[in-house]
Amino acid sequence: MPGWLQKIWNVVRRAPAPTATAAAGARGEQAAADFLASRHGFAIVARNWHRPSDRRDEIDLVCRDGEVLVFVEVKARAEGALVSGFHAVDERKRRALRRAVHAYLAALAHAPRTFRFDVAEVTLSPRLPPQVMHYENVPLFPKGYHVARQSGSLGDLAGGDL
């Protein structure tokens, strides 16, 4: 490959540098995972799980709270943000989360008896450690929702059979 073409290829194939927003999101997710594990005793099952058919649909954290499977959306916000993390989970985001959660549950070999959706709002400040607000059992699915079984298992993707 000619040298000039090699230089162009190196620039094109290089992954973009993480943005400040992505770094803040990763910091917020780590703070939320640490908070849920240490304060509430959650076991983290998966992080940043993507729906296989559409990688845009993502679940930030999949956790276990005893026998309950918990899907957690993490919203990191700068100190003094105008919109809270809880309110940033709008209807468009809820639709994407419903698709991802449904795909996750449908692919499990043994679905849990109960599951719920939580929101973790993380406030990031340059002078203080991250502050986490945990909202449990946020409505996401209609009452009486049931998952239709599909073939396939997430045992390998979820870190074990749930």
C-alpha positions, 0 to 999 in steps of 0.5 A: 500500500502506498505511503499516502494511502496508508496515512489516510487509512490510519486516520480513517480506521482510528477510533474517535477519541472519547468525548467529554460527554462520553467520559462523563457518562462512563464516570456516571455509570461507574458511580451508579454501579458502585453505589448500587452494589455497595449501598443496596447490595445489587449484583451487577450482571451486565453493563452497556448491554446492546440489543443484538438486532439494533445496537442503538438500543442499550441497557446501561446496567442489568443488576440483581436485587435478590431475586429481582432482575433490575434494569437501570438507566443511568443519567449523568448530569453536570451540577446545576443542569436544567433538566434532571436525569430522571426527567431526561428519560423521555418517551423516546428513550422509554421506547428504546428501553422497552425494546432492549429490555424485551429483547434481553428478557426474551433471550433468557433461558429462564426469565426471572419471576419479577423484574423492574426498571430503575433510574440512577441520576448521577450529579457530577461536580468538579469539586465533589464526588459524584452524587447518586439519586436512585429511583426504584420501580419506574413505570416502563411496561404496562401492567400485566406485561409478559415476555414471549419466549424466543429461542436463544439464551443470554447465558454467555452475554449476561455473565451466566444463567440468570 
